[in-house]
Amino acid sequence: MKTYTHKPIEVEALQWTGNNTEEMNKFLKSISITVYKDQPFYIRVDGPAFHKVEIGDYVVKDNFAKYYKINAMKFNTNFTSKT
């Protein structure tokens, strides 16, 4: 049996605080989603599936320009900031 290491990838991400609507709308502009202050919203993932993004969740754009959401605990466990 072989063992493997997960390749590190660089992603863009933004945490939804409920108060950063302008920043989130700018981040999601390419997928035409508008978010409103203090409200959860949905992003489409592959196929017909949607992810509900709630306050505290991160929206991540991967290196294939796909968006998905990750809860804060999982994000903070698996990602570190470069800046």
C-alpha positions as CSV (number, residue, x, y, z in Angstrom):
1,M,0.0,0.0,0.0
2,K,1.2,3.5,-0.8
3,T,0.8,6.6,1.3
4,Y,0.0,10.0,-0.1
5,T,0.3,13.6,1.0
6,H,-2.4,16.1,0.1
7,K,-1.0,18.7,-2.2
8,P,-1.2,22.2,-0.8
9,I,-3.2,24.5,-3.0
10,E,-3.7,28.2,-2.8
11,V,-7.3,29.5,-2.6
12,E,-9.1,32.8,-2.3
13,A,-11.5,33.0,0.6
14,L,-13.7,35.4,2.5
15,Q,-15.6,34.9,5.7
16,W,-19.2,35.9,5.8
17,T,-19.7,38.2,8.8
18,G,-23.2,39.4,7.9
19,N,-21.8,43.0,7.8
20,N,-19.4,42.6,4.8
21,T,-22.0,42.6,2.1
22,E,-20.1,44.9,-0.3
23,E,-16.9,42.9,0.0
24,M,-18.8,39.6,-0.4
25,N,-20.8,40.8,-3.4
26,K,-17.5,41.9,-5.1
27,F,-15.9,38.5,-4.3
28,L,-19.0,36.6,-5.8
29,K,-19.5,39.0,-8.8
30,S,-18.4,36.4,-11.3
31,I,-21.2,34.0,-10.3
32,S,-23.9,36.8,-10.1
33,I,-25.0,36.3,-6.5
34,T,-26.2,39.2,-4.4
35,V,-26.0,38.9,-0.6
36,Y,-27.8,41.1,2.0
37,K,-26.7,42.2,5.4
38,D,-27.1,39.6,8.2
39,Q,-28.8,37.1,5.9
40,P,-27.7,33.6,4.9
41,F,-27.4,32.9,1.1
42,Y,-26.9,30.0,-1.2
43,I,-24.1,29.3,-3.7
44,R,-24.3,26.7,-6.4
45,V,-21.7,23.9,-6.4
46,D,-21.2,21.3,-9.1
47,G,-24.5,20.1,-10.6
48,P,-27.8,21.0,-9.1
49,A,-26.5,21.2,-5.5
50,F,-26.5,24.4,-3.4
51,H,-24.6,25.2,-0.2
52,K,-26.2,27.5,2.4
53,V,-23.7,30.1,3.6
54,E,-24.4,31.3,7.1
55,I,-22.7,34.0,9.2
56,G,-19.2,32.7,10.2
57,D,-18.8,30.4,7.2
58,Y,-16.1,31.0,4.6
59,V,-16.7,31.1,0.9
60,V,-13.7,29.6,-1.0
61,K,-12.8,30.1,-4.6
62,D,-10.4,27.3,-5.7
63,N,-7.8,27.2,-8.4
64,F,-10.5,26.0,-10.9
65,A,-12.7,29.1,-10.2
66,K,-15.2,27.0,-8.3
67,Y,-16.9,28.4,-5.2
68,Y,-17.8,26.4,-2.1
69,K,-18.4,27.0,1.5
70,I,-16.5,25.7,4.5
71,N,-17.5,26.2,8.1
72,A,-15.1,28.3,10.2
73,M,-13.8,25.4,12.3
74,K,-12.9,23.3,9.3
75,F,-11.4,26.3,7.5
76,N,-9.2,27.3,10.4
77,T,-8.0,23.7,10.8
78,N,-7.1,23.3,7.2
79,F,-6.0,26.7,5.9
80,T,-3.5,29.3,7.0
81,S,-3.3,32.9,5.8
82,K,-0.5,34.1,3.5
83,T,-1.0,37.7,4.5
